[in-house]
Amino acid sequence: MKYAASLCLIVLLQTTAMPSFASGVLQLGVEVKGENVEIRATDYRSMPAHRPPVGSIKRLQSIYFSLECSVNSDCGILRTPQETAPTDVEPDELVPILKDEGERVLGPFADLIRTADEVRFRIDWSLLKLPLDLLYLNGDPIFLSKKISFTVGHPPSETLKAPSRNWIGLLVSDESADPDRAIFSLQKGFPRSQLFDIAQFGLSRLQEMEPVDFVAISGHGFVEGSGNDHISIGDAEKLLPGSLVKLHPKLVYFDSCNLGVSTEHLKKLQSGGTAYAVAPILSNEAGDSSTATIELFFSELAKGVDPVAAMSVARSRLYDRYAANDIRTKLWRAFPFRVYLLN
C-alpha cells in the first residue's frame, strides 16, 4: 500500500537513560507541527535528539477508519474537512501495519514504556482519532500490557479521591442501545444512584437534579460537528454538549457510539470540571461487548480502583473473551472505550 509521505509522525527522543517516573506514569506529549506530529517523553530533561523515526498520520487514520467502517456504513461522516480521505486497510494488512507503526512510533520509547505503570498520551484536539494505544509493542497491542490514559488541552490535577460504593450516580439506559440493561445493574454496586429509562427521561429533569458523583448513559450517540454532537433522548430531545454541566459529575461514562472523538462533548465536560470522561472512539456494540465493558469497568470502580486501572482490567479481559474472533472484530470489541483525564 502507498501512503502520502507529507503527513507523518516525528518521534523525538529525549533520553536513553532510565530515570524514575512520577507516580509510575510515562507522559508522551503529542503536538501538531505543521503537517507533522511530534511525540516527546515529557517527564524528562531534554537531551540531544536522535534521528527521528517516521510514521504516517494518514496510516494511523486508516487504522481507525478500518475498524470504524467495518461496522458503520456511514463512517465517512466522522471525517473532518481537515482530515485526509481514509485509505482502505484490508483485514490481513491490519496487524502488520499495527506492528510497523508501533515499532516506528513507540519502539524508541520501549525501555521507558517497559518500566512505566501507565502510559499517558497528551494529545492535540485534532488528533482524537489516532489510535496510539492500539499500536503493537513486543508482539501485542500496548493497551494489553499498560494502563492507558489520554489528556487533551491541559494536564490534569490528579487530586480526585478514589471512587467508592458511596458515589451517587445518574444511570440512564436506552433499551435499544443497552438491551441487557447493563446500566441499570450498576445500582447494585452504587446503591445511592438513580436510574431512568431514557424514553421517560426528559432533559427538564436535569434542571431539577442535585449534583452527582458520576453519570452513566447508554444511548445512541451521533458525532456530527457544528455543536450538534448528541445522544438521542426519546423521540424528540437531544443530550447536547454541556447538558450535564449542572450536575458537576466527577466521571461521565458514555455508552454511545463515537462520543470518545466528540471534541464538543469533551470540551464542555472539561470546562465544567469533570475529571474523567469514558467513551468509545468507535461505533460500539449494542449489548454483548459493551455490556461486558460496563460490568467489568464499574465492578472495579466499586472496589475503589481508579478509572484508568479499571478500564485496563476491562480491556484485557475483553481481549481474552473474544480471542476466537477475527482480529478486526476482536479489537473493535475489546479496544474502543478510552479514558480521558480532563481536569
C-alpha positions, 0 to 999 in steps of 0.5 A: 500500500502507498501512503502520502509521505507529507503527513507523518509522525516525528518521534523525538527522543529525549533520553536513553537513560532510565530515570524514575517516573512520577507516580509510575506514569510515562507522559508522551506529549503529542503536538501538531507541527505543521503537517507533522506530529511530534511525540516527546517523553515529557517527564524528562530533561531534554537531551540531544535528539536522535534521528527521528523515526517516521510514521504516517498520520494518514496510516494511523487514520486508516487504522481507525477508519478500518475498524470504524467502517467495518461496522458503520456504513456511514463512517465517512461522516466522522471525517473532518474537512481537515482530515485526509480521505481514509485509505482502505486497510484490508483485514490481513494488512491490519496487524502488520501495519499495527506492528510497523507503526508501533515499532516506528512510533513507540519502539524508541520509547520501549525501555521507558514504556517497559518500566512505566505503570501507565502510559499517558498520551497528551494529545492535540484536539485534532488528533482524537482519532489516532489510535496510539494505544492500539499500536503493537509493542513486543508482539501485542497491542500496548493497551494489553500490557499498560494502563492507558490514559489520554489528556487533551488541552491541559494536564490534569490535577490528579487530586480526585479521591478514589471512587467508592460504593458511596458515589451517587450516580445518574444511570440512564439506559436506552433499551435499544442501545443497552438491551441487557440493561447493563446500566441499570445493574450498576445500582447494585454496586452504587446503591445511592444512584438513580436510574431512568429509562431514557424514553421517560427521561426528559432533559427538564429533569436535569434542571431539577437534579442535585449534583452527582458523583458520576453519570452513566448513559447508554444511548445512541450517540451521533458525532456530527460537528457544528455543536450538534454532537448528541445522544438521542433522548426519546423521540424528540430531545437531544443530550447536547454538549454541556447538558450535564454541566449542572450536575458537576459529575466527577466521571461521565461514562458514555455508552454511545457510539463515537462520543470518545472523538466528540471534541464538543462533548469533551470540551464542555465536560472539561470546562465544567470540571469533570475529571474523567470522561469514558467513551468509545472512539468507535461505533460500539456494540449494542449489548454483548461487548459493551455490556461486558465493558460496563460490568467489568469497568464499574465492578472495579470502580466499586472496589475503589480502583481508579478509572484508568486501572479499571478500564485496563482490567476491562480491556484485557479481559475483553481481549481474552473473551473474544480471542476466537474472533477475527482480529478486526472484530476482536479489537473493535470489541475489546479496544474502543472505550478510552479514558480521558483525564480532563481536569 
